[in-house]
Amino acid sequence: MIEAKNVVKTFDGFRALDGLTMTVPKGSIYGLVGPNGAGKSTLLRHVTGVYRQDSGSVLLEGNPIYENPEAKARIAHIPDELYYFLSASTRDMMRFYRGFYPRFDQNRYQTLKEVFSNVDEKQPIRRLSKGMQKQSAFWLALCCRPEVLVLDEPVDGLDPVMRRQVWSLLMGDVAEWGTTVLVSSHNLRELEDVCDHVGILSHGKVLLERSLSDLQENVVKMQIVFQERELPPLPEDLPLLHVSQVGRIHTLIVRGNATEVTNRLAAYAPILMEALPLTLEEIFIYELGGEDYAVRDIVL
């Protein structure tokens, strides 16, 4: 489990992280989303032990990560901008990784050659295309057999087939090895199919952190038509997040269980009523309301 508790990080007077608190359950795929400047990359650099927080704590299984070689040996990281030695090939970097990742799997490296067959392991990585560089990074990271895999915009530059292949490999490691995956992305649509927990950052804080099942079970979209054109007075304690109308059809976004909400609205004798599932993007938009327009922009 990864825990960040009241983390503060300041750069030249600017608070990149402002009392951030977050928990990533062990063996989960945790999606981290937020607008540019929200603090995602800064947080990931704390989780990987690159930055030291000004205050607060960042822990792996209860132990500090910063300046802790044992903790860092359990974490692999694929940043948005890849790092590799100037003339190093994938094979060279494999030997380098093998030197300090105790669980590095040489057999898996050979097996994954077939998956990443377009990557020339002898070619200097800097001469590869962006997509090939990303494939090389995944090839190496997966062979490290990390307990925690930290990804920053991981599949940018990959074609759709390779994206699916990479996510399949990652989910296989989560299922078989209990790998914890912390992934930062602007793309909620992509995370929706793979993540079981999601957190959204804005201005250096976690605004919302929940499991997907909790999100999807506790917000419902109701489309409803009444005898009268106008919406009747609804109970003040009905937790409405959004109301809109097109013609005679009223759309209500309500926080609560679909069955309970349906039963409450049935008392108003509607002509037509239907409960519809919400996408993850819609849930975040309505949960956050007017909290931050930049946050809303990333999920529209």
NORPEFEN-V29615 format. One record per helix or strand. SS is the DSSP state (a for helix, b for strand). FROM is the first residue (numbers start at 1). TO is the last residue. If there is no record, write none. Layout:
# NORPEFEN-V29615
SS_FROM_TO / SS_FROM_TO
This chain:
# NORPEFEN-V29615
b_2_11 / b_14_24 / b_29_34 / a_40_47 / b_55_60 / b_63_64 / a_69_72 / b_75_78 / b_89_89 / a_90_100 / a_106_111 / b_124_124 / a_125_127 / a_130_143 / b_148_152 / a_160_177 / b_180_184 / a_188_192 / b_197_202 / b_205_211 / a_212_217 / b_219_225 / b_240_246 / b_249_255 / a_258_266 / b_272_276 / a_280_288 / a_293_299
